């Protein structure tokens, strides 16, 4: 795939335009967009940028991070606090994401999305109120490992970091997670399956490719 240099601002604008041209694959009145990437690639920042542009275009938006859908500490740390295999397959409550985020956005759903479920600091339920997405509203879900769970996204974006950039930009106390990202690359190949690929090795000079139309 040929990648072209672009600014984050322009990227957000073009991705928002792509969203506006996209139709839900299952006839749902809502669109579901995944912004996939390790925390070091800052997928949440891109999701917020896209959401801001969409709001200016008159769309209802819910920006949701998978960090609000962690499993309880007793399950996350069952094999220790720094087990990369558990981080890869057992930290995030994918069942809750299906139930509380994707379920309400099915064709006959309510459009009421839960923005978060679990607070990792207090290790308790957040008790947040659902967000009501109007018809033609857009979910922007961001976080790592999004493309390995068959989530019903209508558009996916993967922020890729080379192995060296990922190591440099990951905080020292989080480097134990690096084997999980290597496993994700090997088992899922997110750069190959995402609709849009963003190379984010240099946060000041991103490049991207794959922005075709549906």
Secondary structure, DSSP 8 states (H G I E B T S, - for coil): ---EE--HHHHHHHHHHHHHH---TT--SSEEEEEE--GGG-HHHHHHHHHHHHHHTT--EEEEEGGGGB--HHHHTTT-TT-HHHHHHHSB-HHHHIIIIIGGGSTT---EEES--EETTTTEE----EEE--TT-EEEEEESSGGGS----SEEEEEE--HHHHHHHS-GGGGGGHHHHHHHHHHT-HHHHSSEEEE-SSTTS-EEE-----
